[in-house]
Amino acid sequence: MTLVGADTEVVETVRFPSGPLALEGRFCYPGAGAVYGAVALAGPHPMLGGDMDNNLVRGLSAGLARRGVATLCFNYRGVGASEGPPADVVGTLVEFWATSRTAEEAGYADDLRAATVALARFVGTGRCVGLVGYSFGCSLLHAAGADPDWPLVLVAPTVGRHDYAAFETVPNPMLVIAPDGDFAAEADRVTDWYAALRAPKRLVRGEWDAHFFRGQEERLAERVFEFLRERWEGGSCL
């Protein structure tokens, strides 16, 4: 592992297995004080250039670490230094724009499940755990094998482009951040889908630079941290 020091957080470049593949990840945690919680962060779709260097993924990971929450973000298979065949952008782009889906997405869900296993190994037992998704990454959270008590944070979920019906029956508490003017989701469909969720839930709308959150990373980290802290209070991991 490569260790990089920072004033308020520490960043380690890590590798962990997803089936036969080795994935590249970034483990970020506070430089001082206790680590009382941890989250795995699933990023945008590789077909749209999604990787762990995305501004939101990087900014949210660091912002949560400064608040005492360790984070593991990662590159899906075939992205960056993660093993696996690279996404066939040229060959499948037309189909992707027509269906918003690719054959590789089941593998990306496996990668997120592998990240949750790796996260437990990195932080040890007795920690509060949660899952965070951004854009396409939100659609994977329900299939990540999360404990029912783990909070789920969906940042700009791509409702209408991917299948989010399974979230209607998951028991996990959810924070949904749905930006105004998000081109990747239909506002009315987000409203209807959110209304059908049965678990404890919270919806945050507003101006977040549409889908991209440029310049909003620190503000977002604070909102996500507040939700996680509220859900984790009173747990044995605090």
C-alpha positions in Angstrom: 0.0 0.0 0.0 1.2 3.5 -0.8 0.8 5.9 2.1 0.3 9.7 1.4 0.1 12.0 4.4 -2.2 15.1 4.6 -2.9 17.7 7.2 -6.3 16.4 8.1 -6.6 13.0 6.5 -4.5 10.1 5.4 -4.9 8.4 2.0 -3.8 4.9 1.2 -3.8 3.4 -2.3 -5.0 -0.2 -1.8 -5.8 -3.3 -3.8 -8.5 -5.9 -2.9 -10.0 -8.9 -4.7 -13.3 -9.0 -6.5 -13.6 -12.7 -7.5 -10.5 -13.5 -9.6 -9.8 -9.8 -10.2 -7.7 -7.3 -8.2 -9.3 -3.9 -7.9 -7.7 -0.5 -7.3 -9.0 1.5 -4.4 -8.4 4.5 -2.2 -8.8 4.2 1.5 -9.1 7.6 3.3 -9.3 8.1 7.1 -8.7 10.9 9.6 -5.1 11.8 10.3 -5.9 12.2 14.0 -8.7 11.1 16.4 -10.9 8.0 16.3 -12.4 6.3 13.3 -15.9 5.6 14.4 -17.6 4.8 11.1 -16.8 3.8 7.6 -18.5 3.8 4.2 -17.8 2.3 0.8 -18.5 4.7 -2.1 -19.7 3.5 -5.5 -19.0 6.0 -8.3 -20.4 6.9 -11.7 -20.7 4.6 -14.7 -17.4 3.7 -16.4 -19.1 4.3 -19.8 -19.3 7.9 -18.9 -15.8 8.2 -17.6 -16.7 7.3 -14.0 -13.7 6.5 -11.8 -12.5 7.2 -8.3 -10.9 10.5 -9.4 -14.3 12.0 -10.1 -14.6 15.3 -8.3 -17.6 14.2 -6.1 -16.0 10.8 -5.2 -12.7 12.4 -4.3 -14.2 15.4 -2.5 -16.8 13.4 -0.5 -14.3 10.8 0.5 -11.9 13.4 1.9 -14.6 15.4 3.5 -16.0 12.5 5.4 -12.6 11.4 6.5 -12.0 14.8 8.0 -15.1 14.2 10.0 -14.0 10.9 11.4 -15.5 8.5 8.8 -13.2 6.3 6.9 -14.0 5.8 3.2 -13.2 3.3 0.5 -13.7 4.4 -3.0 -12.6 2.2 -5.9 -12.3 1.7 -9.6 -14.7 -0.8 -11.2 -13.2 -3.7 -13.1 -11.4 -2.6 -16.2 -11.1 1.0 -15.0 -7.8 2.6 -14.2 -5.5 0.0 -12.5 -8.3 -2.4 -11.7 -8.0 -5.7 -13.5 -10.5 -6.8 -16.1 -11.3 -6.0 -19.7 -11.8 -2.2 -20.3 -15.3 -1.0 -21.1 -15.9 -1.2 -24.8 -17.0 2.5 -25.2 -16.9 2.6 -28.9 -18.7 -0.7 -29.5 -21.5 -0.3 -27.0 -22.0 3.5 -26.7 -25.0 3.6 -29.0 -26.7 0.8 -27.0 -25.8 2.4 -23.7 -27.4 5.7 -24.6 -30.5 3.9 -25.8 -30.9 1.6 -22.8 -28.6 3.2 -20.1 -27.3 -0.4 -19.5 -24.3 -2.5 -20.3 -23.6 -6.2 -19.9 -20.8 -5.4 -17.4 -23.1 -4.0 -14.7 -23.6 -7.2 -12.9 -19.8 -7.3 -12.5 -19.8 -3.8 -11.1 -22.3 -4.9 -8.5 -19.9 -7.7 -7.5 -17.1 -5.1 -7.2 -19.2 -3.1 -4.7 -19.9 -6.2 -2.7 -16.1 -6.9 -2.7 -15.5 -3.4 -1.5 -17.7 -3.8 1.5 -15.7 -6.9 2.5 -12.5 -5.1 2.0 -13.7 -2.1 4.1 -14.5 -4.4 7.0 -10.9 -5.8 6.8 -9.4 -2.3 6.7 -11.3 -0.8 9.6 -11.8 -3.9 11.8 -14.9 -4.9 13.7 -17.1 -2.7 15.9 -17.4 0.1 13.4 -20.6 1.8 12.1 -20.8 1.1 8.4 -22.8 2.7 5.5 -22.9 2.7 1.7 -22.8 5.8 -0.5 -23.6 5.8 -4.2 -23.3 8.6 -6.8 -25.1 8.6 -10.1 -25.1 5.1 -11.5 -23.4 3.9 -8.3 -26.7 4.5 -6.5 -28.4 1.7 -8.5 -25.9 -0.9 -7.1 -26.5 -0.2 -3.3 -29.5 -2.5 -2.9 -27.5 -5.5 -4.1 -24.3 -4.9 -2.1 -25.2 -7.3 0.7 -25.7 -4.5 3.3 -26.7 -5.2 6.8 -30.3 -3.9 7.3 -29.0 -1.3 9.8 -26.5 0.2 7.4 -27.6 3.6 6.2 -27.7 4.1 2.4 -26.9 7.4 0.8 -28.0 8.0 -2.8 -26.5 11.1 -4.4 -28.2 12.0 -7.7 -29.8 8.5 -8.3 -30.4 7.8 -12.0 -34.1 7.0 -11.5 -35.7 6.3 -14.9 -32.4 5.3 -16.5 -31.7 2.3 -14.2 -33.9 -0.1 -12.2 -34.5 1.2 -8.7 -37.7 -0.8 -7.9 -35.8 -3.1 -5.5 -35.2 -0.1 -3.2 -38.9 0.0 -2.4 -38.6 -3.1 -0.1 -35.1 -2.7 1.4 -35.2 -1.9 5.2 -32.1 0.3 5.3 -32.6 4.0 6.2 -31.9 6.1 3.2 -30.8 9.6 2.4 -31.7 10.7 -1.2 -30.1 13.8 -2.6 -31.8 14.7 -5.8 -30.4 17.9 -7.4 -32.6 20.4 -9.2 -32.2 20.2 -13.0 -30.5 16.8 -13.0 -30.3 15.6 -16.6 -29.8 12.0 -15.4 -33.1 11.6 -13.7 -36.7 12.7 -14.3 -37.9 14.8 -11.3 -41.5 13.4 -11.4 -40.2 9.8 -11.4 -37.8 10.5 -8.6 -40.8 11.9 -6.6 -42.9 8.9 -7.3 -40.1 6.4 -6.5 -39.2 8.2 -3.3 -42.9 8.1 -2.2 -42.9 4.3 -2.6 -39.9 3.7 -0.3 -41.0 1.9 2.9 -37.8 2.4 4.9 -37.0 5.4 7.0 -36.0 8.0 4.5 -35.0 11.6 3.9 -35.1 13.6 0.6 -32.9 16.6 0.0 -33.5 18.7 -3.2 -32.0 22.0 -4.2 -29.2 23.6 -6.2 -26.2 21.2 -6.4 -24.8 22.2 -9.8 -27.3 19.9 -11.5 -25.8 16.4 -11.7 -22.1 17.3 -11.1 -21.8 18.9 -7.7 -18.8 21.0 -8.8 -17.9 23.4 -6.0 -20.5 21.6 -3.7 -18.3 18.8 -2.4 -17.7 20.1 1.1 -21.3 21.1 1.5 -22.3 17.7 0.4 -19.9 16.0 2.8 -21.5 17.9 5.7 -25.0 16.8 4.7 -24.0 13.2 4.3 -22.1 13.2 7.6 -25.0 14.7 9.5 -27.2 11.9 8.2 -24.7 9.1 9.0 -24.0 10.5 12.5 -27.8 10.7 13.2 -28.3 7.1 12.1 -25.2 5.8 14.0 -25.9 7.6 17.3 -26.5 5.1 20.1 -25.0 2.2 18.2 -22.3 0.0 19.7 -19.8 1.2 17.2 -19.7 4.8 18.6 
